[in-house]
Amino acid sequence: MQRPAQLANSQRDIASIVVACSAAAGVALLLGTLALWMHYGTTVFFEMLSAGIAACF
């Protein structure tokens, strides 16, 4: 059986992994957005976003 201090360390490790993965996903989304913006330009990029959002609804 684990002691409370060991359990707290385990939960802290899991929380830090979740935070790190969330930060990595956020950075990946930001880099993908910037890459598309540079490739397609602002006008086409905004048209693609609005068409994508319109397709969802």
KAVENQUI-V380936 format. One record per run of one state. SS is the DSSP state (hx for helix, st for strand, lp for the rest). FROM is the first residue (numbers start at 1). LEN is the number of residues. If there is no record, write none. Layout:
BEGIN
ss=SS from=FROM len=LEN
ss=SS from=FROM len=LEN
END
This chain:
BEGIN
ss=lp from=1 len=3
ss=hx from=4 len=53
ss=lp from=57 len=1
END
